[in-house]
Amino acid sequence: MKKLTGLLLAMVLAVPVPQVYAGMISTPSPERSRVLQLVERPEVAQQLEKLGITPEQAKERVAAMSESEVASLAGKLDQLPAGGALSNQDLLLIVIVALLVIILIAAL
């Protein structure tokens, strides 16, 4: 029995075992994907080209940014007002003009 166990152990140790290499596979973060999608929008690409930056250069620059830079930029995108957002001053001006128009119509 000992001879059989020794023989099996010798056979197992004699078999070459391939080496396995493990590495990290980077996946784009959701923030980086959002910034890249913004760069790909036609109106943004047009404005970047006016500034002398091609869409390919913009994508390369986004790819070269660190995760903290991308997160900061994505956070700023969240804080920007959507189109048509009014400030308090704009709203106050509209109310004043509307009241003046109502007063003028009532006076006629």
NUFIDREN-449430 format. One line per 4 residues: number of its first residue (from 1); their letters; for each residue x, y, z of C-alpha. Coordinates in pm, whole numbers, m for minus. Example, Ala and Ser with C-alpha at 12.3 -4.5 7.8 and 13.67 -1.06 7.14 Angstrom:
2
1> AS> 1230/m450/780 ~ 1367/m106/714;
***
This chain:
108
1> MKKL> 0/0/0 ~ 287/234/86 ~ 447/163/m250 ~ 122/244/m431;
5> TGLL> 78/568/m234 ~ 441/664/m302 ~ 400/586/m671 ~ 81/796/m695;
9> LAMV> 247/1081/m510 ~ 550/1067/m741 ~ 321/1071/m1047 ~ 124/1370/m921;
13> LAVP> 441/1564/m843 ~ 596/1477/m1179 ~ 305/1623/m1379 ~ 386/1977/m1487;
17> VPQV> 132/2230/m1363 ~ 74/2532/m1583 ~ 112/2869/m1417 ~ m188/3091/m1386;
21> YAGM> m159/3467/m1402 ~ m421/3688/m1248 ~ m461/4053/m1320 ~ m709/4331/m1278;
25> ISTP> m934/4406/m1570 ~ m1036/4766/m1563 ~ m1394/4843/m1645 ~ m1509/5196/m1712;
29> SPER> m1683/5354/m1417 ~ m2039/5478/m1461 ~ m1915/5835/m1418 ~ m1654/5793/m1692;
33> SRVL> m1919/5646/m1921 ~ m2147/5946/m1856 ~ m1868/6192/m1935 ~ m1780/6003/m2253;
37> QLVE> m2146/6002/m2359 ~ m2155/6378/m2304 ~ m1845/6423/m2522 ~ m2009/6216/m2797;
41> RPEV> m2318/6437/m2815 ~ m2320/6632/m3145 ~ m2374/6976/m2988 ~ m2095/6922/m2736;
45> AQQL> m1861/6788/m3004 ~ m1936/7095/m3215 ~ m1852/7331/m2928 ~ m1532/7139/m2855;
49> EKLG> m1428/7168/m3218 ~ m1482/7545/m3197 ~ m1234/7540/m2909 ~ m987/7340/m3120;
53> ITPE> m1045/6997/m2962 ~ m1148/6707/m3182 ~ m1388/6445/m3039 ~ m1107/6189/m3046;
57> QAKE> m881/6419/m2842 ~ m1163/6478/m2593 ~ m1216/6103/m2552 ~ m842/6052/m2500;
61> RVAA> m838/6326/m2237 ~ m1132/6169/m2053 ~ m958/5831/m2066 ~ m643/5988/m1917;
65> MSES> m831/6144/m1625 ~ m802/5988/m1280 ~ m1110/5843/m1113 ~ m1130/6138/m873;
69> EVAS> m1119/6386/m1163 ~ m1393/6198/m1347 ~ m1606/6183/m1031 ~ m1560/6557/m977;
73> LAGK> m1659/6635/m1336 ~ m1960/6402/m1320 ~ m2067/6572/m996 ~ m2050/6910/m1168;
77> LDQL> m2267/6775/m1449 ~ m2530/6679/m1192 ~ m2531/7033/m1051 ~ m2583/7208/m1383;
81> PAGG> m2938/7333/m1436 ~ m3140/7170/m1708 ~ m3242/7378/m2007 ~ m3513/7627/m1922;
85> ALSN> m3436/7647/m1551 ~ m3520/7992/m1418 ~ m3336/8175/m1145 ~ m3525/8369/m879;
89> QDLL> m3440/8695/m1055 ~ m3581/8567/m1385 ~ m3901/8456/m1217 ~ m3940/8790/m1036;
93> LIVI> m3890/8981/m1362 ~ m4157/8771/m1537 ~ m4406/8830/m1254 ~ m4343/9207/m1263;
97> VALL> m4387/9224/m1640 ~ m4705/9012/m1620 ~ m4849/9245/m1351 ~ m4766/9552/m1559;
101> VIIL> m4939/9400/m1862 ~ m5249/9315/m1653 ~ m5258/9671/m1512 ~ m5224/9825/m1859;
105> IAAL> m5499/9603/m2004 ~ m5731/9685/m1711 ~ m5669/10058/m1756 ~ m5788/10047/m2118;
***
